[in-house]
Structures are given as structure tokens and as C-alpha cells.
Amino acid sequence: MLILRGAPALSAFRKSRILTTLRAEAPHIHDIYAEYVHFVDLVASLSEADHGTLEALLQYGPSALPCDPTGQSLLVVPRPGTLSPWSPWLRLISTSANPM
């Protein structure tokens, strides 16, 4: 399984709004951070070129600043077996862009 970090999941406005709501219940919370994470189930290892193609396809939205989150972490994922609605499209685009 290949795990790739994605773009930040919260805009500054949304982060501020959520943080205000959280602090009303738990004033000790200093900050929150959320980002997208991509889990790629591979049949075989990727070449460096294919890995680069995959990373390029998954670059979207605002660039993530280098962040090493500390404190408690919570991972929110779909239930096992759920396929993203765009995963077939990514497969088609990746094979069209760079036949493997």
C-alpha cells in the first residue's frame, strides 16, 4: 500500500470557524490541522517514473506547507471496500498519460 499526503483539507476561514467552535467546549485546544491522504493499493511496485506520474495526478488545491502534526491524530476514512468515485477515472488517466 502506497500512502501519499495530499493538500490541506481546510481553508483558513473554515479552520478558524471550527477552532472557535471546538474552543467553546475545550479551551485547551491550541490548533487543528487536516489534510487529504491518498491510499493506493498496488498490484506491483511502481517505477520512479510511474510514481512521479501518480504524484503529479494527485497534486491539486493549495500547496501544503511542510507540516509535521503533533498531538493527537484522528484518521477519517471510508469503510473498508469503498472505492472512491473517481478512482476508475484516475486509473484511466494514468494509463493514458503513461502506459504501464
N, C-alpha and C positions, 0 to 999 in steps of 0.2 A: 504494500500500500504506500503510495506516494502522498505526502501531505505538504501542501503549498499554502503559505499565508497569502491572503488577499488584501483588498482595500479596506480602509476603515469603514465600519458599518454605521457610524453616527456622524451627522453633521455637527458643527459647533453649537447650533441652535438646539438641536434635539438632545445633545449631550447635556447642555445646560438645563434644559427643561426636566430631563429625567433625574439629574443630580439634585435639583431643587426638591422634587417630589420625594426622592429617597432620603434626603437630609431631614425632611419633616418628620420622618419615622425613625431614622437612625443618624443622628447628628455627627457621629464619629466617622462617617464615610467621607474620605478626602477626595476621591476621584473615581471615575469609571472609564473603561476603555472597551471597545468592541470592534472586532474585525471579522471579515469573512475568512473562512478556512476551506480549502478545497481538498477533498479526499479522492484520490484517483486509484481505482482498483485496476492494476495492470496484469496482463497475462504474461508479459515478459518485460525485462528491463528495457528502459529507453536509452537510445544513443544520446550523446551530448546534443546533437542537432535536434533530435525529436524533443528532448527535454526543453531546449530553448524555444522551440515552436509552441509547446504546451504553455510555457510561462508567458510567452507573448500573447497567446489567445486569452489568457486569464488576467491580463492587465487591463483594468477598467476603472472608472471612477477616479477619485482623488488619490494621489500617491500617498502611500503610508509612510509616515515618518518612522525612522528606526525606533522601535519601542520594545522594551523587554518588560512586559507587565509583571508587577509584583503583587503580593497579597493573594486573596482568594480568587480562584478561577472557576468559571462555570461554562461548560460546553453545551450548546444547544444544537441538537441535530435531529433530522427527521428519523422516524422509526426505521429499524433495520429493514432492508429490502426496498425502501423507497428510492425511486430513480428521479433525479431532477428532470423537470420537463424539458430542459434544454440540453441534457446530456447526449441524446441522439444527434442534435444539431452540431454540437462540439465535435463529436466523432466524425461526422460528415465533413465539416470544415477542416478538421485537422488532416484527414486523409486526402482531401482535395488540395490543400495547401502544400502538403509534403507527403507524397505517397510513401507508405512504410512497407 
